[in-house]
């Protein structure tokens, strides 16, 4: 096995995570059109997370004019952090890239959508989420994983 390069893995992973987050957002903007309208005008989890972060700092939720941008920032920061973790993991364990990033993509879906979002009260629990929404989340994170691995391998090389 090649000698691990954790700093390179981290930097490449963060960059790949940002690109993968953009790809995921593009996929979601199209895939949402296929979901049945549930009549809910509830904010996405990213906007709710931005509100919670703003409340911790200022005591108030994100200002209305910045809520969508703040939610996007949460999306990209999360993608960059998860990408950095992935980049370091793949330097030490090549199997972390199993399925060309599919395994990591599905793991992030399970961790975020099925565990952290409901636990942090940013969205409903898995049992209260329609099957189509679960599939949408899994597909979105698969796109994230594929692009993450593609960009990471392009920059850092296959391990």
PATIGU-501745 format. One line per field, with one value per atom (N, C-alpha, C, O): atom name; residue number from 1; residue in three letters; x, y, z. Coordinates in Angstrom, 1 decimal, decimal comma. Layout:
# PATIGU-501745
atom = c(CA;...)
seq = c(NUM;...)
type = c(ALA;...)
x = c(X;...)
y = c(Y;...)
z = c(Z;...)
//
This chain:
# PATIGU-501745
atom = c(N;CA;C;O;N;CA;C;O;N;CA;C;O;N;CA;C;O;N;CA;C;O;N;CA;C;O;N;CA;C;O;N;CA;C;O;N;CA;C;O;N;CA;C;O;N;CA;C;O;N;CA;C;O;N;CA;C;O;N;CA;C;O;N;CA;C;O;N;CA;C;O;N;CA;C;O;N;CA;C;O;N;CA;C;O;N;CA;C;O;N;CA;C;O;N;CA;C;O;N;CA;C;O;N;CA;C;O;N;CA;C;O;N;CA;C;O;N;CA;C;O;N;CA;C;O;N;CA;C;O;N;CA;C;O;N;CA;C;O;N;CA;C;O;N;CA;C;O;N;CA;C;O;N;CA;C;O;N;CA;C;O;N;CA;C;O;N;CA;C;O;N;CA;C;O;N;CA;C;O;N;CA;C;O;N;CA;C;O;N;CA;C;O;N;CA;C;O;N;CA;C;O;N;CA;C;O;N;CA;C;O;N;CA;C;O;N;CA;C;O;N;CA;C;O;N;CA;C;O;N;CA;C;O;N;CA;C;O;N;CA;C;O;N;CA;C;O;N;CA;C;O;N;CA;C;O;N;CA;C;O;N;CA;C;O;N;CA;C;O;N;CA;C;O;N;CA;C;O;N;CA;C;O;N;CA;C;O;N;CA;C;O;N;CA;C;O;N;CA;C;O;N;CA;C;O;N;CA;C;O;N;CA;C;O;N;CA;C;O;N;CA;C;O;N;CA;C;O;N;CA;C;O;N;CA;C;O;N;CA;C;O;N;CA;C;O;N;CA;C;O;N;CA;C;O;N;CA;C;O;N;CA;C;O;N;CA;C;O;N;CA;C;O;N;CA;C;O;N;CA;C;O;N;CA;C;O;N;CA;C;O;N;CA;C;O;N;CA;C;O;N;CA;C;O;N;CA;C;O;N;CA;C;O;N;CA;C;O;N;CA;C;O;N;CA;C;O;N;CA;C;O;N;CA;C;O;N;CA;C;O;N;CA;C;O;N;CA;C;O;N;CA;C;O;N;CA;C;O;N;CA;C;O;N;CA;C;O;N;CA;C;O;N;CA;C;O;N;CA;C;O;N;CA;C;O;N;CA;C;O;N;CA;C;O;N;CA;C;O;N;CA;C;O;N;CA;C;O;N;CA;C;O;N;CA;C;O;N;CA;C;O;N;CA;C;O;N;CA;C;O;N;CA;C;O;N;CA;C;O;N;CA;C;O;N;CA;C;O;N;CA;C;O;N;CA;C;O;N;CA;C;O;N;CA;C;O;N;CA;C;O;N;CA;C;O;N;CA;C;O;N;CA;C;O;N;CA;C;O;N;CA;C;O;N;CA;C;O;N;CA;C;O;N;CA;C;O;N;CA;C;O;N;CA;C;O;N;CA;C;O;N;CA;C;O;N;CA;C;O;N;CA;C;O;N;CA;C;O;N;CA;C;O;N;CA;C;O;N;CA;C;O;N;CA;C;O;N;CA;C;O;N;CA;C;O;N;CA;C;O;N;CA;C;O;N;CA;C;O;N;CA;C;O;N;CA;C;O;N;CA;C;O;N;CA;C;O;N;CA;C;O;N;CA;C;O;N;CA;C;O;N;CA;C;O)
seq = c(1;1;1;1;2;2;2;2;3;3;3;3;4;4;4;4;5;5;5;5;6;6;6;6;7;7;7;7;8;8;8;8;9;9;9;9;10;10;10;10;11;11;11;11;12;12;12;12;13;13;13;13;14;14;14;14;15;15;15;15;16;16;16;16;17;17;17;17;18;18;18;18;19;19;19;19;20;20;20;20;21;21;21;21;22;22;22;22;23;23;23;23;24;24;24;24;25;25;25;25;26;26;26;26;27;27;27;27;28;28;28;28;29;29;29;29;30;30;30;30;31;31;31;31;32;32;32;32;33;33;33;33;34;34;34;34;35;35;35;35;36;36;36;36;37;37;37;37;38;38;38;38;39;39;39;39;40;40;40;40;41;41;41;41;42;42;42;42;43;43;43;43;44;44;44;44;45;45;45;45;46;46;46;46;47;47;47;47;48;48;48;48;49;49;49;49;50;50;50;50;51;51;51;51;52;52;52;52;53;53;53;53;54;54;54;54;55;55;55;55;56;56;56;56;57;57;57;57;58;58;58;58;59;59;59;59;60;60;60;60;61;61;61;61;62;62;62;62;63;63;63;63;64;64;64;64;65;65;65;65;66;66;66;66;67;67;67;67;68;68;68;68;69;69;69;69;70;70;70;70;71;71;71;71;72;72;72;72;73;73;73;73;74;74;74;74;75;75;75;75;76;76;76;76;77;77;77;77;78;78;78;78;79;79;79;79;80;80;80;80;81;81;81;81;82;82;82;82;83;83;83;83;84;84;84;84;85;85;85;85;86;86;86;86;87;87;87;87;88;88;88;88;89;89;89;89;90;90;90;90;91;91;91;91;92;92;92;92;93;93;93;93;94;94;94;94;95;95;95;95;96;96;96;96;97;97;97;97;98;98;98;98;99;99;99;99;100;100;100;100;101;101;101;101;102;102;102;102;103;103;103;103;104;104;104;104;105;105;105;105;106;106;106;106;107;107;107;107;108;108;108;108;109;109;109;109;110;110;110;110;111;111;111;111;112;112;112;112;113;113;113;113;114;114;114;114;115;115;115;115;116;116;116;116;117;117;117;117;118;118;118;118;119;119;119;119;120;120;120;120;121;121;121;121;122;122;122;122;123;123;123;123;124;124;124;124;125;125;125;125;126;126;126;126;127;127;127;127;128;128;128;128;129;129;129;129;130;130;130;130;131;131;131;131;132;132;132;132;133;133;133;133;134;134;134;134;135;135;135;135;136;136;136;136;137;137;137;137;138;138;138;138;139;139;139;139;140;140;140;140;141;141;141;141;142;142;142;142;143;143;143;143;144;144;144;144;145;145;145;145;146;146;146;146;147;147;147;147;148;148;148;148;149;149;149;149;150;150;150;150;151;151;151;151;152;152;152;152;153;153;153;153;154;154;154;154;155;155;155;155;156;156;156;156;157;157;157;157;158;158;158;158;159;159;159;159)
type = c(UNK;UNK;UNK;UNK;UNK;UNK;UNK;UNK;UNK;UNK;UNK;UNK;UNK;UNK;UNK;UNK;UNK;UNK;UNK;UNK;UNK;UNK;UNK;UNK;UNK;UNK;UNK;UNK;UNK;UNK;UNK;UNK;UNK;UNK;UNK;UNK;UNK;UNK;UNK;UNK;UNK;UNK;UNK;UNK;UNK;UNK;UNK;UNK;UNK;UNK;UNK;UNK;UNK;UNK;UNK;UNK;UNK;UNK;UNK;UNK;UNK;UNK;UNK;UNK;UNK;UNK;UNK;UNK;UNK;UNK;UNK;UNK;UNK;UNK;UNK;UNK;UNK;UNK;UNK;UNK;UNK;UNK;UNK;UNK;UNK;UNK;UNK;UNK;UNK;UNK;UNK;UNK;UNK;UNK;UNK;UNK;UNK;UNK;UNK;UNK;UNK;UNK;UNK;UNK;UNK;UNK;UNK;UNK;UNK;UNK;UNK;UNK;UNK;UNK;UNK;UNK;UNK;UNK;UNK;UNK;UNK;UNK;UNK;UNK;UNK;UNK;UNK;UNK;UNK;UNK;UNK;UNK;UNK;UNK;UNK;UNK;UNK;UNK;UNK;UNK;UNK;UNK;UNK;UNK;UNK;UNK;UNK;UNK;UNK;UNK;UNK;UNK;UNK;UNK;UNK;UNK;UNK;UNK;UNK;UNK;UNK;UNK;UNK;UNK;UNK;UNK;UNK;UNK;UNK;UNK;UNK;UNK;UNK;UNK;UNK;UNK;UNK;UNK;UNK;UNK;UNK;UNK;UNK;UNK;UNK;UNK;UNK;UNK;UNK;UNK;UNK;UNK;UNK;UNK;UNK;UNK;UNK;UNK;UNK;UNK;UNK;UNK;UNK;UNK;UNK;UNK;UNK;UNK;UNK;UNK;UNK;UNK;UNK;UNK;UNK;UNK;UNK;UNK;UNK;UNK;UNK;UNK;UNK;UNK;UNK;UNK;UNK;UNK;UNK;UNK;UNK;UNK;UNK;UNK;UNK;UNK;UNK;UNK;UNK;UNK;UNK;UNK;UNK;UNK;UNK;UNK;UNK;UNK;UNK;UNK;UNK;UNK;UNK;UNK;UNK;UNK;UNK;UNK;UNK;UNK;UNK;UNK;UNK;UNK;UNK;UNK;UNK;UNK;UNK;UNK;UNK;UNK;UNK;UNK;UNK;UNK;UNK;UNK;UNK;UNK;UNK;UNK;UNK;UNK;UNK;UNK;UNK;UNK;UNK;UNK;UNK;UNK;UNK;UNK;UNK;UNK;UNK;UNK;UNK;UNK;UNK;UNK;UNK;UNK;UNK;UNK;UNK;UNK;UNK;UNK;UNK;UNK;UNK;UNK;UNK;UNK;UNK;UNK;UNK;UNK;UNK;UNK;UNK;UNK;UNK;UNK;UNK;UNK;UNK;UNK;UNK;UNK;UNK;UNK;UNK;UNK;UNK;UNK;UNK;UNK;UNK;UNK;UNK;UNK;UNK;UNK;UNK;UNK;UNK;UNK;UNK;UNK;UNK;UNK;UNK;UNK;UNK;UNK;UNK;UNK;UNK;UNK;UNK;UNK;UNK;UNK;UNK;UNK;UNK;UNK;UNK;UNK;UNK;UNK;UNK;UNK;UNK;UNK;UNK;UNK;UNK;UNK;UNK;UNK;UNK;UNK;UNK;UNK;UNK;UNK;UNK;UNK;UNK;UNK;UNK;UNK;UNK;UNK;UNK;UNK;UNK;UNK;UNK;UNK;UNK;UNK;UNK;UNK;UNK;UNK;UNK;UNK;UNK;UNK;UNK;UNK;UNK;UNK;UNK;UNK;UNK;UNK;UNK;UNK;UNK;UNK;UNK;UNK;UNK;UNK;UNK;UNK;UNK;UNK;UNK;UNK;UNK;UNK;UNK;UNK;UNK;UNK;UNK;UNK;UNK;UNK;UNK;UNK;UNK;UNK;UNK;UNK;UNK;UNK;UNK;UNK;UNK;UNK;UNK;UNK;UNK;UNK;UNK;UNK;UNK;UNK;UNK;UNK;UNK;UNK;UNK;UNK;UNK;UNK;UNK;UNK;UNK;UNK;UNK;UNK;UNK;UNK;UNK;UNK;UNK;UNK;UNK;UNK;UNK;UNK;UNK;UNK;UNK;UNK;UNK;UNK;UNK;UNK;UNK;UNK;UNK;UNK;UNK;UNK;UNK;UNK;UNK;UNK;UNK;UNK;UNK;UNK;UNK;UNK;UNK;UNK;UNK;UNK;UNK;UNK;UNK;UNK;UNK;UNK;UNK;UNK;UNK;UNK;UNK;UNK;UNK;UNK;UNK;UNK;UNK;UNK;UNK;UNK;UNK;UNK;UNK;UNK;UNK;UNK;UNK;UNK;UNK;UNK;UNK;UNK;UNK;UNK;UNK;UNK;UNK;UNK;UNK;UNK;UNK;UNK;UNK;UNK;UNK;UNK;UNK;UNK;UNK;UNK;UNK;UNK;UNK;UNK;UNK;UNK;UNK;UNK;UNK;UNK;UNK;UNK;UNK;UNK;UNK;UNK;UNK;UNK;UNK;UNK;UNK;UNK;UNK;UNK;UNK;UNK;UNK;UNK;UNK;UNK;UNK;UNK;UNK;UNK;UNK;UNK;UNK;UNK;UNK;UNK;UNK;UNK;UNK;UNK;UNK;UNK;UNK;UNK;UNK;UNK;UNK;UNK;UNK;UNK;UNK;UNK;UNK;UNK;UNK;UNK;UNK;UNK;UNK;UNK;UNK;UNK;UNK;UNK)
x = c(0,8;0,0;0,9;1,9;0,5;1,2;1,2;0,2;2,2;2,2;1,1;0,9;0,3;-0,8;-0,3;0,8;-1,1;-0,8;-2,0;-2,8;-2,2;-3,4;-3,6;-4,8;-2,6;-2,9;-3,4;-4,3;-2,8;-3,2;-4,7;-5,5;-4,9;-6,2;-7,3;-8,4;-6,9;-7,9;-8,2;-9,3;-7,1;-7,3;-8,1;-9,0;-7,7;-8,4;-9,8;-10,7;-10,0;-11,4;-12,3;-13,4;-11,7;-12,5;-12,9;-14,1;-12,0;-12,3;-13,3;-14,2;-13,1;-14,0;-15,4;-16,4;-15,4;-16,7;-17,5;-18,7;-16,8;-17,5;-18,1;-19,2;-17,3;-17,8;-18,9;-20,0;-18,8;-19,8;-21,1;-22,2;-21,0;-22,1;-22,9;-24,1;-22,1;-22,8;-23,5;-24,6;-22,9;-23,5;-24,8;-25,8;-24,7;-25,9;-27,0;-28,2;-26,7;-27,7;-28,3;-29,5;-27,5;-28,1;-29,0;-30,1;-28,6;-29,4;-30,7;-31,8;-30,6;-31,8;-32,8;-34,0;-32,3;-33,2;-34,0;-35,2;-33,5;-34,2;-35,1;-36,2;-34,5;-35,2;-36,4;-37,4;-36,4;-37,5;-38,8;-39,9;-38,6;-39,8;-40,5;-41,7;-39,9;-40,5;-41,2;-42,0;-40,9;-41,6;-43,0;-43,3;-43,9;-45,3;-45,3;-44,5;-46,1;-46,2;-46,9;-48,1;-46,2;-46,8;-47,6;-48,1;-47,6;-48,3;-47,6;-48,2;-46,4;-45,7;-44,8;-44,2;-44,9;-44,0;-42,9;-42,3;-42,6;-41,5;-40,2;-39,8;-39,3;-38,0;-37,1;-37,4;-36,2;-35,3;-34,4;-34,3;-33,9;-33,1;-31,9;-31,5;-31,3;-30,2;-30,5;-29,7;-31,7;-32,1;-32,4;-32,1;-33,0;-33,3;-32,0;-31,8;-31,0;-29,6;-29,0;-28,4;-29,2;-28,6;-29,3;-28,7;-30,6;-31,3;-30,8;-30,6;-30,6;-30,1;-28,7;-28,4;-27,8;-26,5;-26,6;-25,9;-27,4;-27,6;-28,1;-27,7;-29,1;-29,6;-28,6;-28,6;-27,6;-26,6;-25,6;-25,1;-25,4;-24,5;-25,2;-24,6;-26,3;-27,0;-28,2;-28,7;-28,8;-30,0;-31,2;-32,3;-31,0;-32,1;-31,9;-30,7;-32,9;-32,7;-32,1;-32,0;-31,6;-31,0;-32,1;-33,2;-31,6;-32,5;-33,2;-32,6;-34,5;-35,2;-34,5;-34,5;-33,9;-33,2;-32,0;-31,6;-31,5;-30,3;-30,6;-29,6;-31,8;-32,1;-31,7;-31,1;-32,1;-31,8;-30,3;-29,7;-29,6;-28,1;-27,4;-26,5;-28,0;-27,4;-27,6;-26,7;-28,8;-29,0;-28,0;-27,6;-27,8;-26,8;-25,4;-24,7;-25,1;-23,8;-23,6;-22,6;-24,7;-24,7;-24,5;-23,7;-25,2;-25,0;-23,6;-23,0;-23,0;-21,6;-20,6;-19,6;-20,8;-19,8;-19,9;-18,9;-21,1;-21,2;-20,6;-19,9;-20,8;-20,2;-18,7;-18,0;-18,2;-16,7;-16,1;-15,1;-16,8;-16,3;-16,3;-15,4;-17,5;-17,6;-16,6;-16,1;-16,4;-15,4;-14,0;-13,2;-13,6;-12,3;-12,1;-11,1;-13,2;-13,1;-12,9;-12,0;-13,6;-13,5;-12,1;-11,5;-11,5;-10,2;-9,2;-8,3;-9,3;-8,3;-8,5;-7,6;-9,8;-10,1;-9,5;-8,9;-9,7;-9,2;-7,7;-7,1;-7,0;-5,5;-5,1;-4,0;-5,9;-5,5;-6,2;-5,6;-7,4;-8,1;-8,7;-9,7;-8,1;-8,6;-10,1;-10,8;-10,4;-11,8;-12,9;-14,0;-12,4;-13,4;-14,1;-15,1;-13,4;-14,0;-14,8;-15,1;-15,3;-16,0;-17,2;-17,9;-17,4;-18,5;-18,3;-19,3;-17,1;-16,8;-17,5;-18,1;-17,4;-17,9;-19,4;-19,9;-20,0;-21,4;-21,6;-22,5;-20,7;-20,8;-20,8;-21,5;-19,8;-19,7;-21,0;-21,4;-21,4;-22,6;-23,8;-24,6;-24,0;-25,2;-24,9;-25,9;-23,7;-23,4;-23,7;-24,2;-23,4;-23,8;-25,3;-25,8;-26,0;-27,4;-28,0;-28,9;-27,5;-28,0;-27,6;-28,5;-26,4;-26,0;-26,7;-27,3;-26,8;-27,5;-29,0;-29,6;-29,5;-31,0;-31,7;-32,8;-31,2;-31,9;-31,6;-32,3;-30,5;-30,1;-29,9;-30,7;-29,0;-28,7;-29,9;-30,3;-30,5;-31,6;-32,7;-33,2;-33,3;-34,3;-33,9;-34,6;-32,7;-32,2;-32,0;-32,3;-31,6;-31,4;-32,7;-32,7;-33,8;-35,1;-35,1;-35,6;-34,4;-34,3;-35,3;-35,5;-35,9;-36,8;-37,5;-37,1;-38,4;-39,1;-38,2;-37,2;-38,6;-37,9;-38,1;-39,0;-37,3;-37,4;-38,8;-39,3;-39,4;-40,8;-41,9;-42,9;-41,6;-42,6;-42,2;-42,8;-41,3;-40,8;-41,3;-41,1;-42,0;-42,4;-41,3;-40,2;-41,6;-40,6;-39,9;-38,7;-40,7;-40,2;-39,1;-38,1;-39,3;-38,3;-37,1;-36,0;-37,2;-36,0;-35,2;-34,0;-35,9;-35,3;-34,6;-33,4;-35,2;-34,7;-33,4;-32,4;-33,4;-32,2;-31,1;-29,9;-31,4;-30,4;-29,8;-28,6;-30,6;-30,1;-29,3;-28,2;-29,7;-28,9;-27,5;-26,5;-27,5;-26,2;-25,3;-24,1;-26,0;-25,2;-24,5;-23,3;-25,2;-24,6;-23,4;-22,3;-23,6;-22,5;-21,3;-20,2;-21,6;-20,5;-19,7;-18,5;-20,5;-19,9;-19,0;-17,9;-19,5;-18,8;-17,6;-16,5;-17,8;-16,7;-15,6;-14,4;-15,8;-14,8;-14,2;-12,9;-15,0;-14,5;-13,5;-12,4;-13,8;-13,0;-11,7;-10,6;-11,9;-10,8;-9,8;-8,6;-10,3;-9,4;-8,7;-7,5;-9,4;-8,8;-7,6;-6,6;-7,8;-6,8;-5,7;-4,5;-6,1;-5,1;-4,7;-3,7;-5,4;-5,1;-5,8;-6,2;-5,9;-6,5;-5,6;-4,4;-6,1;-5,2;-5,4;-4,7)
y = c(-1,2;0,0;1,2;1,3;2,2;3,5;4,2;4,0;5,0;5,7;6,8;7,5;6,8;7,7;9,2;9,5;10,0;11,5;12,2;12,8;12,2;12,8;14,2;14,6;15,1;16,5;16,7;17,4;16,0;16,0;15,5;16,0;14,3;13,7;14,7;14,8;15,4;16,4;17,5;17,8;18,1;19,2;18,8;19,5;17,7;17,2;16,8;17,1;16,2;15,8;17,0;17,0;18,1;19,3;19,9;20,3;20,0;20,5;19,6;20,1;18,3;17,4;17,4;17,3;17,6;17,8;19,0;18,9;20,1;21,2;21,0;21,4;20,4;20,1;19,1;19,2;18,1;17,1;17,7;17,3;18,6;19,3;20,1;20,2;20,7;21,5;20,5;20,8;19,3;18,3;17,8;17,6;17,6;17,1;18,1;17,8;19,4;20,5;20,5;20,7;20,4;20,4;19,2;19,3;18,0;16,8;17,1;16,7;17,6;17,8;18,8;18,6;19,8;20,8;20,2;20,6;19,1;18,5;17,3;17,1;16,6;15,4;15,8;15,1;17,0;17,5;17,6;17,4;17,8;17,9;16,6;16,6;15,5;14,2;13,7;12,8;14,4;14,1;14,6;15,7;13,8;14,3;15,5;15,6;16,5;17,7;17,3;16,9;17,4;17,0;18,2;18,1;19,3;20,5;21,2;22,2;20,8;21,4;22,5;22,4;23,6;24,7;24,8;25,9;23,7;23,6;23,9;23,5;24,6;24,9;23,6;22,7;23,6;22,4;22,4;23,4;21,2;21,0;22,0;22,4;22,3;23,2;24,6;25,2;25,0;26,4;26,3;27,3;25,2;25,1;25,1;25,6;24,4;24,3;25,7;26,1;26,5;27,8;28,7;29,5;28,5;29,3;28,9;29,8;27,7;27,3;27,8;28,3;27,8;28,4;29,9;30,4;30,6;32,0;32,3;33,3;31,5;31,7;31,5;32,2;30,6;30,4;31,6;31,9;32,2;33,3;34,7;35,4;34,9;36,2;36,2;37,3;35,0;35,0;35,0;34,8;35,2;35,3;34,4;34,1;33,9;33,1;33,9;35,2;33,3;34,0;35,0;34,7;36,2;37,2;36,6;35,9;37,0;36,4;36,6;35,7;37,7;38,0;37,0;36,9;36,4;35,6;34,1;33,3;33,8;32,4;31,3;30,3;31,6;30,6;30,5;29,4;31,7;31,7;31,0;30,2;31,2;30,6;29,0;28,3;28,6;27,2;26,6;25,5;27,3;26,8;26,7;25,8;27,7;27,7;26,4;25,8;26,1;24,9;23,6;22,7;23,6;22,5;22,3;21,2;23,4;23,4;23,1;22,4;23,7;23,4;22,0;21,3;21,4;20,0;19,1;18,2;19,5;18,7;18,8;17,8;19,9;20,1;19,3;18,6;19,4;18,6;17,1;16,4;16,6;15,2;14,8;13,7;15,7;15,4;15,3;14,4;16,2;16,2;14,9;14,3;14,4;13,2;12,0;11,1;12,0;11,0;11,0;9,9;12,2;12,3;11,7;11,0;11,9;11,3;9,8;9,0;9,4;8,0;7,2;6,1;7,7;7,0;6,9;6,0;7,8;7,7;6,6;6,0;6,2;5,1;3,8;2,7;3,9;2,6;2,8;3,5;2,2;2,3;1,8;2,3;0,9;0,3;1,4;1,2;2,5;3,6;4,1;4,7;3,9;4,4;3,3;3,4;2,3;1,2;1,7;2,6;1,0;1,4;2,7;3,4;3,2;4,5;5,6;6,5;5,4;6,4;6,2;6,9;5,1;4,8;4,5;4,9;3,7;3,3;4,5;4,6;5,4;6,6;7,5;8,1;7,6;8,4;7,9;8,7;6,6;6,0;6,1;6,4;6,0;6,2;7,6;7,8;8,6;10,0;10,2;11,0;9,5;9,6;9,1;9,7;7,9;7,3;8,2;8,4;8,7;9,5;10,8;11,2;11,5;12,8;12,7;13,2;12,2;12,2;11,3;11,7;10,2;9,3;9,4;8,9;10,0;10,1;11,6;12,0;12,3;13,7;14,6;15,4;14,7;15,6;15,4;16,4;14,2;14,0;14,3;14,9;13,8;14,0;15,5;15,9;16,3;17,7;18,5;19,7;17,8;18,4;19,3;20,4;18,9;19,6;19,1;19,7;17,9;17,3;16,1;15,7;15,5;14,3;13,1;13,0;12,2;10,9;10,0;10,3;9,0;8,1;7,5;7,3;7,2;6,6;7,5;7,1;8,8;9,9;10,5;11,5;9,8;10,3;9,4;8,2;10,0;9,1;8,3;8,8;7,2;6,3;7,1;7,0;7,9;8,7;9,6;9,9;10,2;11,1;10,4;10,9;9,2;8,4;8,1;8,2;7,7;7,4;8,6;8,5;9,8;11,0;11,3;11,7;11,2;11,4;10,5;10,9;9,2;8,2;8,5;8,4;8,8;9,1;10,4;10,4;11,4;12,6;12,3;12,9;11,5;11,2;10,3;10,3;9,4;8,6;9,5;9,3;10,5;11,5;12,2;12,3;12,6;13,2;12,2;12,6;11,0;10,0;9,8;9,7;9,6;9,4;10,6;10,4;11,8;13,0;13,2;13,5;12,9;13,1;12,2;12,6;10,9;10,0;10,3;10,2;10,7;11,1;12,2;12,2;13,3;14,5;14,1;14,5;13,4;13,0;12,2;12,4;11,2;10,3;11,1;10,8;12,0;12,8;13,7;13,8;14,2;15,1;14,3;14,5;13,4;12,7;11,4;10,8;10,8;9,5;8,4;8,6;7,3;6,1;5,5;5,5;5,1;4,5;3,0;2,3)
z = c(0,0;0,0;0,0;0,6;-0,7;-0,8;0,6;1,3;0,8;2,1;2,1;1,2;3,2;3,4;3,3;3,8;2,7;2,6;3,2;2,4;4,5;5,1;4,8;4,6;4,7;4,4;3,0;2,8;2,1;0,7;0,6;0,0;1,3;1,4;1,9;1,3;2,9;3,5;2,5;2,3;2,0;1,1;-0,2;-0,6;-0,8;-2,0;-1,6;-2,4;-0,5;0,0;0,1;-0,2;0,7;0,9;-0,5;-0,7;-1,4;-2,7;-3,4;-4,0;-3,4;-4,0;-3,3;-4,0;-2,0;-1,3;-1,8;-1,8;-2,0;-2,5;-3,9;-4,2;-4,8;-6,1;-6,1;-6,7;-5,2;-5,1;-4,5;-4,8;-3,6;-3,0;-4,1;-4,1;-5,0;-6,1;-7,0;-7,5;-7,3;-8,2;-7,5;-8,1;-6,2;-5,4;-5,5;-5,7;-5,3;-5,4;-6,8;-6,9;-7,8;-9,2;-9,4;-10,0;-8,9;-9,0;-8,2;-8,7;-7,0;-6,2;-6,8;-6,8;-7,5;-8,1;-9,2;-9,4;-9,9;-10,9;-10,3;-10,7;-9,4;-8,8;-8,0;-7,9;-7,4;-6,6;-7,4;-6,9;-8,7;-9,6;-9,7;-10,1;-9,4;-9,6;-8,3;-8,3;-7,2;-5,9;-5,9;-6,4;-5,3;-5,1;-4,2;-3,2;-4,5;-3,6;-2,3;-2,4;-1,2;0,1;0,7;1,8;0,0;0,5;1,7;2,2;2,0;3,1;2,6;1,5;3,3;3,0;4,0;4,3;4,6;5,7;5,1;4,0;5,8;5,4;5,3;6,1;4,4;4,4;5,7;6,4;5,9;7,1;7,2;8,2;6,0;6,0;6,4;7,1;6,1;6,5;8,1;8,8;8,5;10,0;10,7;11,8;10,2;10,8;10,9;11,8;9,8;9,7;10,8;11,4;10,9;12,0;13,4;14,2;13,6;14,9;15,2;16,3;14,2;14,3;14,6;15,4;13,8;14,0;15,4;16,1;15,9;17,2;18,3;19,3;18,1;19,1;19,1;20,2;18,0;17,9;18,3;19,1;17,7;17,8;18,7;19,2;19,0;19,7;18,8;19,3;17,5;16,6;15,4;15,1;14,7;13,5;12,4;12,5;11,4;10,3;9,7;9,6;9,4;8,8;7,5;6,7;7,4;6,2;4,9;4,1;4,7;3,4;3,2;2,0;4,2;4,1;4,4;4,3;4,7;5,1;4,0;4,3;2,8;1,7;1,5;1,4;1,5;1,3;2,5;2,4;3,7;4,9;4,9;5,3;4,4;4,2;3,2;3,4;2,1;1,1;1,7;1,4;2,5;3,2;4,1;4,1;4,8;5,6;4,7;5,1;3,6;2,7;2,2;2,2;1,8;1,3;2,3;2,1;3,5;4,6;5,0;5,2;5,1;5,5;4,4;4,7;3,1;2,1;2,1;1,8;2,4;2,5;3,6;3,5;4,8;5,9;5,7;5,9;5,2;4,9;3,8;3,8;2,8;1,8;2,4;2,0;3,3;4,0;4,7;4,7;5,4;6,1;5,2;5,4;4,1;3,0;2,4;2,3;2,1;1,6;2,5;2,0;3,8;4,7;4,8;4,9;4,9;5,0;3,8;4,0;2,6;1,5;1,4;0,8;2,1;2,1;3,0;2,7;4,0;4,9;4,5;4,8;4,0;3,6;2,2;2,1;1,2;-0,1;-0,2;-1,1;0,6;0,6;0,9;0,7;1,5;1,8;0,6;0,6;-0,6;-1,9;-2,6;-3,8;-1,8;-2,4;-3,2;-2,9;-4,4;-5,3;-5,9;-6,2;-6,1;-6,6;-5,8;-6,3;-4,5;-3,6;-3,1;-2,3;-3,7;-3,4;-1,9;-1,3;-1,3;0,1;1,0;1,9;0,7;1,5;1,3;2,2;0,1;-0,2;0,6;1,2;0,6;1,3;2,8;3,6;3,3;4,7;5,1;6,2;4,3;4,6;4,7;5,5;3,8;3,8;5,1;5,7;5,5;6,7;7,9;8,8;7,9;9,1;9,2;10,2;8,1;8,1;8,1;9,0;7,0;6,8;7,8;8,3;8,2;9,0;10,5;11,3;10,8;12,2;12,7;13,6;12,1;12,7;12,5;13,4;11,3;11,0;12,0;12,6;12,2;13,2;14,6;15,4;14,9;16,3;16,7;17,8;15,7;15,9;15,7;15,8;15,5;15,3;14,1;14,1;13,0;11,8;10,7;9,7;11,0;10,1;10,8;11,9;10,1;10,7;10,8;10,1;11,7;11,8;10,6;9,8;10,5;9,3;9,2;8,1;10,3;10,3;9,9;9,5;9,9;9,5;8,1;7,7;7,4;6,1;5,1;5,2;4,0;2,9;2,2;2,2;1,7;1,0;-0,1;-0,3;-0,9;-2,0;-1,5;-2,2;-0,3;0,2;0,6;0,5;1,2;1,5;0,3;0,2;-0,8;-2,1;-2,6;-3,2;-2,6;-3,0;-2,3;-2,9;-1,0;-0,1;-0,5;-0,6;-0,6;-0,9;-2,3;-2,5;-3,3;-4,6;-4,6;-5,3;-3,9;-3,8;-3,2;-3,7;-2,2;-1,6;-2,4;-2,3;-3,2;-4,2;-5,2;-5,5;-5,7;-6,6;-5,9;-6,5;-4,6;-3,9;-3,8;-4,1;-3,4;-3,3;-4,6;-4,7;-5,7;-7,0;-7,5;-7,9;-7,3;-7,7;-6,8;-7,2;-5,5;-4,5;-4,9;-5,0;-5,2;-5,5;-6,9;-7,1;-7,9;-9,2;-9,1;-9,7;-8,4;-8,3;-7,4;-7,7;-6,3;-5,5;-6,2;-6,2;-7,0;-7,7;-8,9;-9,2;-9,5;-10,5;-10,0;-10,6;-8,8;-8,3;-7,5;-7,8;-6,7;-5,8;-6,4;-5,9;-7,3;-7,9;-7,2;-6,0;-7,9;-7,2;-6,2;-6,5;-5,1;-4,1;-4,1;-3,3)
//
